[in-house]
Amino acid sequence: MKKILFIIFPSLLFSQNVGINNNSPSATLDIISSNNTPATKAFRISNSTPTEIFTVQNDGNIGINSASSSANTAQLNINSGAATKSVLKLNNLSNTKDRNISSGVSYNQFSNLVVDNNGNVFKQFDIRTISASASTFDGSYTATTTNAILTNLSGGNIIRFQILTPDFSLGNGDILYADITWTRNAGFIVSNYGYDNSSPTLNPMTINGTGTNTLTFNFQNGTNLIFSVNLTGSIGAGSNMGSLGYSVSGTGATSAVFNVYYSFKSR
C-alpha cells in the first residue's frame, strides 16, 4: 500500500508567498541566507552533472559558472568555461549611427569600456569628456553638389572625426578613409588617410587645402569629396560662429555616401 505524505509549508497556509528561512515572506519567493558570512551561498543551481552553474552569495555577489566564493569578488562574476566561447553577448545594440530610438540613450558619451587582465570592466578616461557641452555627429551622410551642414560651429570648437566611404562612389570607383581635425586657427589637418579602387587602373588622389577652411580629397578622375567651413557671425566665443559642411565636385557621380565615426566637438 502506497503512503501519501503531505508536507505543509506554514507560509503557504496564509498567503501565496513562499519563505525559506523566512516566516514572513514579502515576495513570491523570499529567501534568507542560512549564515551571515559573505561567502555563504543563499541560492544555488546545478546542472545534471551536477555542476554548480548559478550562485548567489550572502554578500550579494553572483556567480555564473563560478562556484568558488574566492573567485566571486565582483557584483557579477561570469566564467565562460572556455576561451573559445564568448562570456557575454548583447544583441540589437544601438549606436551613434542609428539615432532614432526612444529616450534614455545619450549619444554624446565617449568613454569606452575596458577589460583588464583580471577581467574587471571599467570606463576608460577620455579627454573628450572634460566638457559637459561636448557633442558628436557620428552617422551616415550623402554628399551632393549642394553643400550641406555636417555640424554647426561655436567659439573654441576643436573638431575631430573619421570618415569612410562604404562603397566605390568616390573618384572613379574608389573608397576613402581619413582622420580629420579642424580648428579656427589651424584649419583642416588630415593625420591619416588611405584610398583604393575596384579597378586595376590606379586613380591618384591629392589632398588640397590642409591648413585652410576648405579641404578637398581630389581624385584625378571622377568624384571629389569636399569639407568646408563657413565662418559667420561672431568670431569670438559665441554659440553661432558658422558651420562645417560637405559636398562633392568633379566629373563623376553627383552623390557619394560616407560614414562618420569617432567624432567629437569640444563644446
FIDOLUM-901701 format. One record per residue (C-alpha): residue number from 1; residue in three letters; x, y, z. Coordinates in Angstrom, 1 decimal. Layout:
NUM:ALA:X:Y:Z
...
//
This chain:
1:MET:0.0:0.0:0.0
2:LYS:1.4:3.4:-1.0
3:LYS:1.9:6.0:1.6
4:ILE:1.0:9.6:0.8
5:LEU:3.0:12.2:2.6
6:PHE:1.6:15.7:2.9
7:ILE:4.1:18.5:3.6
8:ILE:2.5:21.7:4.6
9:PHE:4.5:24.9:4.5
10:PRO:3.3:27.4:7.1
11:SER:3.8:30.3:4.9
12:LEU:1.6:28.7:2.2
13:LEU:-1.4:28.4:4.6
14:PHE:-2.0:32.1:4.8
15:SER:-0.5:33.6:1.6
16:GLN:0.8:32.8:-1.9
17:ASN:4.3:33.9:-0.9
18:VAL:6.9:31.3:0.0
19:GLY:9.6:31.9:2.5
20:ILE:12.8:29.9:3.0
21:ASN:14.4:30.6:6.4
22:ASN:11.8:33.3:6.5
23:ASN:8.4:33.2:8.3
24:SER:7.2:36.5:6.8
25:PRO:8.0:36.4:3.1
26:SER:7.3:39.7:1.3
27:ALA:7.8:38.3:-2.2
28:THR:6.6:35.3:-4.1
29:LEU:9.8:33.6:-3.2
30:ASP:11.7:35.1:-0.3
31:ILE:15.0:33.5:0.7
32:ILE:17.2:34.4:3.7
33:SER:20.7:33.0:3.8
34:SER:21.5:30.5:6.5
35:ASN:24.6:32.2:7.6
36:ASN:25.9:35.8:7.8
37:THR:29.4:35.2:6.3
38:PRO:29.9:36.9:3.0
39:ALA:30.7:33.6:1.1
40:THR:27.7:31.7:2.4
41:LYS:25.6:30.6:-0.6
42:ALA:22.0:31.8:-0.3
43:PHE:20.9:30.3:-3.6
44:ARG:22.5:27.7:-5.9
45:ILE:21.5:26.0:-9.2
46:SER:23.4:23.0:-10.5
47:ASN:23.0:21.1:-13.8
48:SER:22.6:17.3:-14.2
49:THR:26.3:16.6:-13.8
50:PRO:25.9:18.0:-11.1
51:THR:28.0:21.1:-11.6
52:GLU:27.1:24.4:-9.9
53:ILE:26.2:26.9:-12.7
54:PHE:24.5:29.8:-10.8
55:THR:25.3:31.1:-7.3
56:VAL:24.0:34.0:-5.2
57:GLN:26.1:34.6:-2.1
58:ASN:25.2:36.2:1.2
59:ASP:27.3:39.4:0.3
60:GLY:25.1:39.8:-2.9
61:ASN:27.8:38.7:-5.3
62:ILE:26.5:36.5:-8.1
63:GLY:28.5:33.8:-9.9
64:ILE:27.6:32.2:-13.3
65:ASN:29.7:29.1:-13.9
66:SER:31.7:30.4:-11.0
67:ALA:31.1:28.4:-7.8
68:SER:34.1:29.5:-5.8
69:SER:33.5:32.3:-3.4
70:SER:37.1:33.3:-3.6
71:ALA:36.6:34.0:-7.4
72:ASN:33.3:35.8:-7.0
73:THR:34.9:39.1:-5.9
74:ALA:32.7:41.4:-8.1
75:GLN:29.0:42.0:-8.1
76:LEU:28.6:39.8:-11.1
77:ASN:31.2:37.1:-12.0
78:ILE:30.8:35.2:-15.3
79:ASN:33.1:32.3:-16.3
80:SER:32.5:31.1:-19.9
81:GLY:34.4:27.9:-19.1
82:ALA:36.4:28.2:-22.4
83:ALA:38.4:30.9:-24.1
84:THR:36.7:29.9:-27.4
85:LYS:33.3:30.9:-26.1
86:SER:32.1:34.5:-25.5
87:VAL:31.4:35.3:-21.9
88:LEU:28.8:38.0:-22.8
89:LYS:26.7:38.6:-25.9
90:LEU:24.4:41.6:-26.4
91:ASN:22.1:41.7:-29.4
92:ASN:20.4:44.6:-31.1
93:LEU:22.6:47.3:-29.6
94:SER:22.0:50.9:-30.6
95:ASN:24.9:53.0:-31.9
96:THR:25.6:56.6:-32.9
97:LYS:24.7:55.9:-36.5
98:ASP:21.2:54.9:-35.5
99:ARG:19.8:57.9:-33.6
100:ASN:16.1:57.2:-34.0
101:ILE:15.5:55.2:-30.8
102:SER:13.5:56.5:-27.8
103:SER:14.7:58.4:-24.8
104:GLY:17.2:57.2:-22.3
105:VAL:20.3:56.9:-24.6
106:SER:22.8:59.7:-24.8
107:TYR:25.0:59.5:-27.9
108:ASN:27.3:62.2:-26.6
109:GLN:29.1:59.7:-24.4
110:PHE:32.7:59.0:-25.3
111:SER:34.5:56.7:-22.8
112:ASN:34.9:53.1:-23.9
113:LEU:34.5:50.1:-21.6
114:VAL:37.8:48.4:-20.9
115:VAL:38.5:44.9:-19.6
116:ASP:41.8:44.4:-17.7
117:ASN:43.8:41.2:-17.5
118:ASN:41.9:40.1:-14.4
119:GLY:38.5:40.5:-16.2
120:ASN:37.5:43.8:-14.4
121:VAL:35.4:46.1:-16.5
122:PHE:35.8:49.9:-16.1
123:LYS:35.3:53.1:-18.1
124:GLN:38.3:54.4:-19.8
125:PHE:39.1:58.1:-19.3
126:ASP:38.7:60.1:-22.5
127:ILE:39.8:63.7:-22.9
128:ARG:36.6:64.4:-24.8
129:THR:34.6:64.0:-21.6
130:ILE:36.1:67.0:-19.9
131:SER:33.4:69.3:-21.3
132:ALA:29.8:68.7:-20.5
133:SER:28.8:70.6:-23.7
134:ALA:30.9:68.4:-26.0
135:SER:29.0:66.6:-28.7
136:THR:29.2:64.1:-31.5
137:PHE:27.9:63.9:-35.1
138:ASP:28.5:60.2:-36.0
139:GLY:26.3:58.9:-38.7
140:SER:25.8:58.2:-42.4
141:TYR:25.8:61.1:-44.8
142:THR:25.2:61.6:-48.6
143:ALA:27.2:64.3:-50.2
144:THR:25.8:66.0:-53.3
145:THR:26.9:69.0:-55.4
146:THR:24.9:71.2:-52.9
147:ASN:26.7:72.0:-49.7
148:ALA:25.1:70.5:-46.6
149:ILE:25.9:71.1:-42.9
150:LEU:27.8:68.4:-41.0
151:THR:27.8:70.3:-37.7
152:ASN:27.4:73.9:-36.5
153:LEU:30.4:75.8:-35.0
154:SER:30.9:77.9:-31.9
155:GLY:33.9:79.7:-30.5
156:GLY:36.5:77.4:-29.1
157:ASN:35.5:74.4:-31.1
158:ILE:38.0:71.7:-31.7
159:ILE:36.6:69.2:-34.1
160:ARG:37.8:65.7:-35.0
161:PHE:36.2:62.9:-37.0
162:GLN:37.0:59.9:-39.1
163:ILE:35.4:59.2:-42.5
164:LEU:35.0:56.1:-44.5
165:THR:33.1:55.7:-47.8
166:PRO:31.3:52.3:-47.7
167:ASP:31.2:51.8:-51.4
168:PHE:33.0:52.7:-54.6
169:SER:31.2:56.0:-55.3
170:LEU:34.2:58.4:-54.9
171:GLY:36.7:59.1:-57.6
172:ASN:36.2:56.6:-60.5
173:GLY:35.2:53.7:-58.2
174:ASP:37.3:54.5:-55.2
175:ILE:36.9:54.1:-51.4
176:LEU:38.5:56.6:-48.9
177:TYR:39.4:56.6:-45.3
178:ALA:40.7:59.7:-43.4
179:ASP:41.2:61.1:-39.9
180:ILE:40.4:64.8:-39.9
181:THR:40.8:67.7:-37.4
182:TRP:39.6:71.3:-37.7
183:THR:40.2:74.4:-35.6
184:ARG:39.8:78.0:-36.4
185:ASN:43.5:78.8:-36.0
186:ALA:44.9:75.7:-37.9
187:GLY:42.2:75.0:-40.4
188:PHE:41.9:71.3:-41.6
189:ILE:44.5:68.8:-40.8
190:VAL:44.5:65.2:-42.1
191:SER:46.6:63.0:-39.9
192:ASN:45.9:59.6:-41.5
193:TYR:44.3:58.6:-44.8
194:GLY:44.1:55.8:-47.3
195:TYR:42.3:55.0:-50.6
196:ASP:41.9:52.3:-53.2
197:ASN:39.6:51.4:-56.0
198:SER:38.0:48.3:-57.6
199:SER:39.9:48.7:-60.9
200:PRO:43.4:47.5:-61.7
201:THR:44.0:51.0:-63.1
202:LEU:45.2:53.4:-60.3
203:ASN:43.4:56.7:-59.8
204:PRO:45.8:59.1:-58.0
205:MET:44.4:61.3:-55.3
206:THR:45.8:64.5:-53.7
207:ILE:44.6:66.3:-50.6
208:ASN:44.2:70.0:-51.2
209:GLY:43.6:72.8:-48.6
210:THR:45.2:71.5:-45.5
211:GLY:45.7:74.4:-43.1
212:THR:42.8:76.2:-44.7
213:ASN:39.0:76.1:-44.3
214:THR:38.3:74.1:-47.5
215:LEU:39.6:70.5:-47.7
216:THR:39.3:68.6:-50.9
217:PHE:40.0:64.9:-51.5
218:ASN:40.8:65.4:-55.2
219:PHE:40.8:62.4:-57.4
220:GLN:42.5:62.6:-60.8
221:ASN:39.4:61.0:-62.3
222:GLY:35.8:61.2:-61.1
223:THR:34.1:62.5:-57.9
224:ASN:35.9:64.6:-55.3
225:LEU:34.8:64.9:-51.6
226:ILE:34.9:68.4:-50.1
227:PHE:34.7:69.6:-46.5
228:SER:34.4:73.4:-46.0
229:VAL:33.9:75.8:-43.1
230:ASN:31.8:78.9:-43.5
231:LEU:32.5:81.4:-40.7
232:THR:29.7:83.8:-40.0
233:GLY:28.5:85.9:-37.1
234:SER:30.8:86.4:-34.1
235:ILE:34.3:85.0:-34.3
236:GLY:34.7:85.0:-30.5
237:ALA:33.3:82.5:-28.1
238:GLY:29.7:82.9:-29.3
239:SER:27.4:80.0:-29.9
240:ASN:26.9:80.7:-33.6
241:MET:30.2:81.0:-35.4
242:GLY:29.3:79.2:-38.7
243:SER:29.1:75.7:-39.9
244:LEU:31.2:72.8:-41.3
245:GLY:29.7:71.5:-44.5
246:TYR:30.3:68.8:-47.1
247:SER:29.7:68.4:-50.8
248:VAL:31.1:66.7:-53.9
249:SER:32.6:68.0:-57.2
250:GLY:34.2:66.6:-60.3
251:THR:33.1:64.8:-63.4
252:GLY:31.9:61.5:-61.7
253:ALA:28.9:60.6:-59.6
254:THR:26.7:63.5:-58.4
255:SER:26.4:62.0:-54.9
256:ALA:28.6:60.0:-52.6
257:VAL:27.8:58.3:-49.3
258:PHE:30.3:58.5:-46.4
259:ASN:30.2:57.4:-42.7
260:VAL:31.5:59.5:-39.8
261:TYR:33.0:57.6:-36.8
262:TYR:34.5:58.7:-33.5
263:SER:33.5:62.3:-34.0
264:PHE:33.7:64.9:-31.3
265:LYS:33.2:68.7:-31.0
266:SER:34.8:70.1:-27.9
267:ARG:32.0:72.4:-26.9
//
